[in-house]
């Protein structure tokens, strides 16, 4: 067991939802979101960062001088499995010292103490914040970026030149032009702002290997479009790039995290073919409209990759939802509305992608995982029969193995 695993093991067990209840401290978060907006309007350069569990793990391992315990799963691309959740910081230990520095010097850091196990581990972190900097003043006001997007994003962006950079940027650019988005996103999206989008180039998709290339491209993107504010969703790389570009260009950089997924209603991270670890929610978009945009944004996906994205999107309908809040990928809500949305999406999924189910071994395996998920949660008769056959075959294998032994 690694040092970090031992720390987590010793934390008190989670009670309720991973991020707690939205209502707890909501009035305080609304006030803190207003304060954050004022800082963003009046301070240049300015950088807002969040401390997620990936970054906390990174920093605690660095602090304890145990970088050898950092395994590649922390910065790899993850599996092709649209029914499984997968997430990591995206950065290897070579960036640990640089990451530590930006958390000490950023203008505002939200330490996310509302999120388990972060609340129990943050007190052990020895980061020394620079004098005059800001942070969330309490556990209740942490995760303020959710409330900020819900209550402040539209007003802040109005009349400004803003950029959205991340693995879902091209998808957001396409979806933001659809009637469904304009109608659903009206409370959050400023139509009268000058908005620009930057998708990291495909050959630079691996964040750990291409951080400098991505940063250089973003510098050109910001200067070419004369941006005032950059919203950046690039895992832990967003922390380093956002802080450094804010200083180099004299702009505001906002660590946007999963909120680009919320604005696109995405079931998978833009650079992955597995479900995301958690889902901030603002509004739903129809499955067909989302997949239309995805296929335009990512035209080179293989059949298995496209099925992985589609499965993540269908399963997203079942995740617990509350406007302006987030839930972990395994926090399901099989309510009447969610199941109805699931069935509507499933119907469209079958029409669109039935032809892909058997085109390759990888596609067949991805389809099998989806049927297993549906059977486990008794969502479809096809899934139930698949799971019964799966378990029967496993029982026969075990019986034969026993005979041989």
C-alpha positions as CSV (number, residue, x, y, z in Angstrom):
1,X,0.0,0.0,0.0
2,X,1.4,3.4,-1.0
3,X,1.8,6.4,1.4
4,X,-1.2,8.2,-0.2
5,X,-3.4,5.0,0.0
6,X,-2.6,4.7,3.6
7,X,-3.6,8.3,4.3
8,X,-6.9,7.8,2.5
9,X,-7.5,4.5,4.4
10,X,-7.2,6.3,7.7
11,X,-9.8,8.9,6.7
12,X,-13.2,8.7,8.3
13,X,-15.7,7.0,5.8
14,X,-17.7,9.2,3.5
15,X,-21.2,10.2,4.8
16,X,-23.9,10.8,2.1
17,X,-22.7,12.1,-1.2
18,X,-19.0,12.6,-2.1
19,X,-19.4,16.4,-2.4
20,X,-22.1,16.7,0.2
21,X,-25.4,18.5,-0.3
22,X,-25.7,21.6,-2.5
23,X,-28.0,23.3,0.0
24,X,-25.4,23.2,2.8
25,X,-23.7,26.6,2.8
26,X,-25.3,27.7,-0.5
27,X,-25.9,31.3,0.6
28,X,-22.3,31.6,1.7
29,X,-21.1,30.2,-1.7
30,X,-23.2,32.7,-3.6
31,X,-21.6,35.5,-1.7
32,X,-18.1,34.0,-2.2
33,X,-18.9,33.6,-5.9
34,X,-19.7,37.4,-6.1
35,X,-16.4,38.1,-4.3
36,X,-14.5,36.0,-6.8
37,X,-16.1,37.8,-9.7
38,X,-15.1,41.2,-8.3
39,X,-11.5,40.0,-7.9
40,X,-11.6,38.7,-11.5
41,X,-12.9,42.0,-12.8
42,X,-10.5,44.2,-10.9
43,X,-7.2,42.3,-10.7
44,X,-4.7,41.7,-13.5
45,X,-3.0,39.3,-13.6
46,X,-5.3,37.0,-11.8
47,X,-5.4,33.2,-11.5
48,X,-8.1,31.0,-9.9
49,X,-7.2,27.4,-9.1
50,X,-8.9,24.5,-7.5
51,X,-7.3,21.6,-5.6
52,X,-8.8,18.3,-6.7
53,X,-8.0,14.9,-5.3
54,X,-5.6,14.3,-8.2
55,X,-3.6,17.4,-7.4
56,X,-3.7,16.7,-3.7
57,X,-2.3,13.2,-4.2
58,X,0.4,14.7,-6.4
59,X,1.4,17.3,-3.8
60,X,1.3,15.0,-0.8
61,X,3.5,12.4,-2.6
62,X,5.9,15.2,-3.5
63,X,5.9,16.6,0.0
64,X,6.7,13.2,1.5
65,X,9.5,12.7,-1.1
66,X,8.0,9.4,-2.3
67,X,7.8,10.1,-6.0
68,X,8.8,6.5,-6.7
69,X,5.3,5.6,-5.6
70,X,3.8,7.5,-8.5
71,X,2.4,4.9,-10.9
72,X,1.7,5.5,-14.6
73,X,-2.0,5.3,-14.1
74,X,-1.8,8.9,-12.8
75,X,-0.9,10.3,-16.2
76,X,-1.9,7.6,-18.8
77,X,-4.7,7.8,-21.3
78,X,-6.9,5.4,-19.4
79,X,-9.0,2.5,-20.8
80,X,-11.5,2.2,-23.6
81,X,-14.5,1.4,-21.5
82,X,-17.6,3.6,-21.7
83,X,-19.2,1.9,-18.7
84,X,-16.2,2.5,-16.4
85,X,-15.1,5.7,-14.8
86,X,-11.5,6.9,-15.1
87,X,-9.7,10.0,-14.2
88,X,-6.2,11.2,-13.2
89,X,-4.1,14.4,-12.9
90,X,-2.6,13.9,-16.4
91,X,0.9,14.8,-15.1
92,X,3.9,12.7,-14.1
93,X,6.2,13.4,-11.1
94,X,8.5,15.6,-13.3
95,X,6.0,18.4,-12.9
96,X,5.6,18.1,-9.1
97,X,7.8,21.0,-8.1
98,X,6.2,23.3,-10.7
99,X,2.8,22.3,-9.5
100,X,3.7,23.0,-5.9
101,X,4.9,26.5,-6.8
102,X,1.6,27.5,-8.6
103,X,-0.4,26.5,-5.5
104,X,1.7,28.7,-3.4
105,X,1.5,31.7,-5.7
106,X,-1.9,31.6,-7.3
107,X,-4.2,34.5,-6.5
108,X,-7.1,32.4,-5.3
109,X,-7.1,28.7,-4.4
110,X,-10.3,26.7,-3.6
111,X,-9.1,23.8,-1.5
112,X,-12.3,21.7,-2.1
113,X,-12.7,20.6,1.5
114,X,-16.4,19.7,0.8
115,X,-15.1,16.7,-1.2
116,X,-14.1,13.4,0.5
117,X,-11.3,12.6,1.3
118,X,-9.9,16.1,0.6
119,X,-11.3,17.6,3.7
120,X,-9.4,15.2,5.9
121,X,-6.1,15.4,4.0
122,X,-5.8,19.2,3.2
123,X,-4.6,19.9,6.8
124,X,-1.6,17.7,6.2
125,X,-0.5,19.8,3.2
126,X,2.4,22.2,3.9
127,X,1.9,24.6,1.0
128,X,2.7,28.1,2.1
129,X,0.4,30.6,0.4
130,X,1.8,34.0,-0.7
131,X,0.9,37.0,1.5
132,X,-2.2,38.8,0.2
133,X,-3.6,35.8,-1.7
134,X,-7.2,34.5,-1.3
135,X,-8.8,31.1,-0.6
136,X,-12.2,29.8,0.2
137,X,-12.8,31.0,3.7
138,X,-14.5,27.8,4.9
139,X,-15.5,24.2,4.1
140,X,-19.0,25.4,3.2
141,X,-17.7,27.9,0.6
142,X,-15.4,25.4,-1.1
143,X,-16.2,24.1,-4.6
144,X,-17.3,27.6,-5.3
145,X,-16.6,27.2,-9.0
146,X,-19.9,25.2,-9.3
147,X,-21.9,28.1,-7.8
148,X,-19.8,30.7,-9.8
149,X,-20.7,29.1,-13.1
150,X,-24.4,28.8,-12.0
151,X,-24.7,32.4,-10.8
152,X,-21.8,34.5,-12.2
153,X,-20.5,33.1,-15.5
154,X,-23.0,34.8,-17.8
155,X,-22.7,38.3,-16.3
156,X,-19.0,38.1,-16.1
157,X,-18.5,37.1,-19.7
158,X,-20.9,39.7,-21.1
159,X,-19.0,42.2,-23.3
160,X,-15.7,40.5,-22.6
161,X,-13.3,38.6,-24.9
162,X,-13.1,35.1,-23.3
163,X,-11.6,31.8,-24.4
164,X,-12.5,28.2,-23.6
165,X,-9.6,25.8,-23.9
166,X,-9.7,22.1,-23.3
167,X,-10.5,18.6,-24.7
168,X,-14.2,19.5,-25.1
169,X,-13.6,23.0,-26.7
170,X,-14.4,22.0,-30.2
171,X,-17.5,20.1,-29.0
172,X,-18.6,23.2,-27.0
173,X,-18.1,25.4,-30.1
174,X,-20.3,23.2,-32.2
175,X,-23.0,22.6,-29.5
176,X,-23.2,26.2,-28.6
177,X,-24.6,27.0,-32.0
178,X,-27.5,24.6,-31.7
179,X,-31.1,25.7,-30.8
180,X,-31.2,23.2,-27.9
181,X,-28.1,24.7,-26.3
182,X,-29.2,28.3,-26.8
183,X,-32.5,27.5,-25.1
184,X,-31.1,25.3,-22.2
185,X,-28.0,27.3,-21.5
186,X,-29.7,30.8,-21.6
187,X,-29.3,31.2,-17.8
188,X,-25.5,30.6,-18.0
189,X,-24.3,31.6,-21.4
190,X,-23.8,35.2,-22.6
191,X,-24.6,35.4,-26.3
192,X,-23.3,39.0,-26.4
193,X,-19.7,38.1,-25.4
194,X,-16.9,37.5,-27.8
195,X,-16.2,33.8,-27.3
196,X,-13.2,31.9,-28.8
197,X,-12.4,28.2,-28.6
198,X,-9.2,26.2,-28.5
199,X,-8.9,22.5,-28.9
200,X,-5.4,21.0,-28.2
201,X,-4.1,19.5,-31.4
202,X,-4.6,15.8,-31.8
203,X,-0.8,15.0,-31.9
204,X,-0.5,16.8,-28.6
205,X,-3.3,15.1,-26.8
206,X,-1.0,13.5,-24.1
207,X,-0.8,16.3,-21.5
208,X,2.3,15.0,-19.7
209,X,4.4,14.7,-22.9
210,X,3.2,17.9,-24.5
211,X,2.6,20.4,-21.7
212,X,5.0,23.0,-23.2
213,X,3.6,22.6,-26.7
214,X,0.0,23.0,-25.4
215,X,1.1,26.1,-23.4
216,X,2.8,27.7,-26.4
217,X,-0.3,27.1,-28.5
218,X,-2.5,28.7,-25.8
219,X,-0.2,31.7,-25.6
220,X,-0.7,32.3,-29.3
221,X,-4.5,31.7,-29.0
222,X,-4.7,34.3,-26.2
223,X,-2.7,36.9,-27.9
224,X,-4.2,36.5,-31.4
225,X,-7.7,36.8,-30.0
226,X,-6.8,39.5,-27.5
227,X,-8.4,37.6,-24.7
228,X,-9.2,39.1,-21.3
229,X,-10.1,35.8,-19.6
230,X,-9.1,32.2,-20.4
231,X,-11.3,29.3,-19.0
232,X,-9.1,26.3,-19.1
233,X,-10.0,22.6,-18.7
234,X,-6.9,20.5,-19.0
235,X,-6.6,18.4,-15.8
236,X,-3.6,19.3,-13.6
237,X,-2.0,20.9,-16.6
238,X,-4.5,23.7,-16.3
239,X,-3.1,24.7,-13.0
240,X,0.5,25.2,-14.3
241,X,-0.5,26.7,-17.7
242,X,-3.2,28.9,-16.3
243,X,-1.0,30.4,-13.6
244,X,2.0,30.9,-15.8
245,X,0.0,32.5,-18.7
246,X,-1.8,34.8,-16.4
247,X,1.6,36.2,-15.3
248,X,3.1,36.2,-18.8
249,X,0.1,37.8,-20.6
250,X,-1.4,39.9,-17.7
251,X,-4.8,38.2,-18.1
252,X,-7.3,36.3,-15.9
253,X,-7.1,32.5,-16.0
254,X,-9.8,30.4,-14.5
255,X,-9.3,26.7,-13.7
256,X,-12.6,25.5,-15.3
257,X,-12.2,21.8,-14.6
258,X,-15.3,19.7,-15.5
259,X,-17.5,22.7,-16.2
260,X,-16.9,22.4,-19.9
261,X,-18.3,18.9,-19.7
262,X,-21.3,20.4,-17.9
263,X,-21.9,23.0,-20.6
264,X,-21.8,20.2,-23.3
265,X,-23.6,17.6,-21.1
266,X,-20.8,15.1,-21.8
267,X,-20.6,11.6,-20.3
268,X,-16.8,11.2,-21.1
269,X,-13.9,13.6,-20.9
270,X,-13.0,14.9,-24.3
271,X,-9.7,13.1,-24.4
272,X,-11.0,9.7,-23.0
273,X,-13.2,6.8,-23.9
274,X,-14.3,6.1,-20.4
275,X,-16.8,7.7,-18.1
276,X,-15.8,10.8,-16.1
277,X,-15.2,10.4,-12.3
278,X,-17.9,13.0,-11.5
279,X,-20.6,15.0,-13.2
280,X,-21.4,18.7,-12.6
281,X,-24.9,19.4,-14.0
282,X,-26.5,22.4,-15.5
283,X,-28.9,21.0,-18.2
284,X,-29.6,18.0,-20.4
285,X,-29.1,17.8,-24.1
286,X,-30.7,15.2,-26.4
287,X,-28.5,12.2,-27.1
288,X,-28.8,12.5,-30.9
289,X,-27.9,16.2,-30.9
290,X,-24.8,15.5,-28.6
291,X,-23.6,12.6,-30.8
292,X,-24.1,14.8,-34.0
293,X,-21.7,17.3,-32.5
294,X,-19.3,14.7,-31.2
295,X,-18.9,13.1,-34.6
296,X,-18.2,16.5,-36.1
297,X,-15.7,17.4,-33.4
298,X,-14.0,14.0,-33.5
299,X,-14.4,12.5,-37.0
300,X,-11.6,10.0,-36.7
301,X,-12.9,7.9,-33.8
302,X,-12.8,4.1,-34.3
303,X,-16.0,2.1,-33.9
304,X,-15.1,1.0,-30.4
305,X,-14.1,4.5,-29.4
306,X,-17.4,5.9,-30.7
307,X,-19.4,3.2,-28.9
308,X,-17.4,4.0,-25.7
309,X,-18.4,7.6,-26.0
310,X,-22.0,6.7,-26.7
311,X,-22.2,4.3,-23.8
312,X,-20.9,7.0,-21.4
313,X,-23.5,9.4,-22.8
314,X,-26.4,7.0,-22.3
315,X,-25.4,6.1,-18.8
316,X,-25.0,9.8,-17.9
317,X,-28.8,10.0,-17.9
318,X,-28.9,7.8,-14.8
319,X,-26.4,9.8,-12.7
320,X,-27.9,11.8,-9.8
321,X,-28.5,15.4,-10.9
322,X,-29.0,18.7,-9.2
323,X,-28.6,22.0,-11.1
324,X,-25.4,23.7,-10.2
325,X,-23.9,20.7,-8.3
326,X,-21.9,17.6,-8.9
327,X,-22.2,13.9,-8.1
328,X,-19.7,11.0,-8.5
329,X,-20.1,8.7,-11.5
330,X,-21.4,5.9,-9.3
331,X,-24.0,8.0,-7.5
332,X,-27.0,6.8,-9.5
333,X,-30.6,7.9,-9.3
334,X,-33.0,5.5,-11.0
335,X,-35.9,8.0,-10.8
336,X,-38.8,7.9,-13.3
337,X,-37.4,10.9,-15.2
338,X,-33.8,9.5,-15.4
339,X,-34.9,6.0,-16.5
340,X,-37.2,7.6,-19.1
341,X,-34.3,9.7,-20.4
342,X,-32.1,6.6,-20.4
343,X,-34.6,4.7,-22.5
344,X,-35.0,7.6,-25.0
345,X,-31.3,7.8,-25.4
346,X,-31.0,4.1,-25.7
347,X,-33.6,4.0,-28.5
348,X,-31.6,6.6,-30.5
349,X,-28.3,4.8,-29.7
350,X,-29.6,1.5,-31.1
351,X,-30.8,3.2,-34.3
352,X,-27.5,5.1,-34.9
353,X,-24.9,2.5,-33.8
354,X,-26.3,-1.0,-34.2
355,X,-24.2,-1.3,-37.3
356,X,-21.0,-0.9,-35.2
357,X,-21.7,-3.6,-32.6
358,X,-19.7,-6.3,-34.4
359,X,-17.3,-4.5,-36.7
360,X,-14.3,-5.3,-34.6
361,X,-13.2,-7.3,-31.5
362,X,-12.8,-4.1,-29.6
363,X,-16.3,-3.0,-30.5
364,X,-17.8,-6.3,-29.5
365,X,-16.0,-6.1,-26.1
366,X,-17.3,-2.6,-25.6
367,X,-20.8,-3.6,-26.4
368,X,-20.6,-6.6,-24.1
369,X,-19.5,-4.3,-21.2
370,X,-22.5,-2.1,-21.9
371,X,-24.9,-5.1,-21.9
372,X,-23.3,-6.3,-18.6
373,X,-24.0,-2.8,-17.1
374,X,-27.6,-2.9,-18.3
375,X,-28.1,-6.4,-16.9
376,X,-26.5,-5.6,-13.5
377,X,-29.0,-2.7,-13.0
378,X,-31.9,-4.6,-14.7
379,X,-32.4,-1.8,-17.2
380,X,-33.0,-3.9,-20.4
381,X,-34.2,-7.4,-21.1
382,X,-31.3,-7.9,-23.5
383,X,-28.9,-6.9,-20.7
384,X,-30.6,-9.2,-18.2
385,X,-30.3,-12.2,-20.6
386,X,-26.6,-11.3,-21.4
387,X,-25.8,-11.2,-17.6
388,X,-27.5,-14.6,-17.1
389,X,-25.5,-16.2,-19.9
390,X,-22.3,-14.5,-18.6
391,X,-22.8,-15.9,-15.1
392,X,-23.8,-19.4,-16.4
393,X,-20.6,-19.6,-18.5
394,X,-18.5,-18.5,-15.6
395,X,-20.2,-21.1,-13.4
396,X,-19.4,-23.8,-16.0
397,X,-15.8,-22.7,-16.3
398,X,-15.4,-22.9,-12.5
399,X,-17.0,-26.4,-12.4
400,X,-14.8,-27.7,-15.2
401,X,-11.8,-26.1,-13.5
402,X,-12.7,-27.9,-10.3
403,X,-13.0,-31.2,-12.1
404,X,-9.5,-30.8,-13.6
405,X,-8.0,-30.0,-10.3
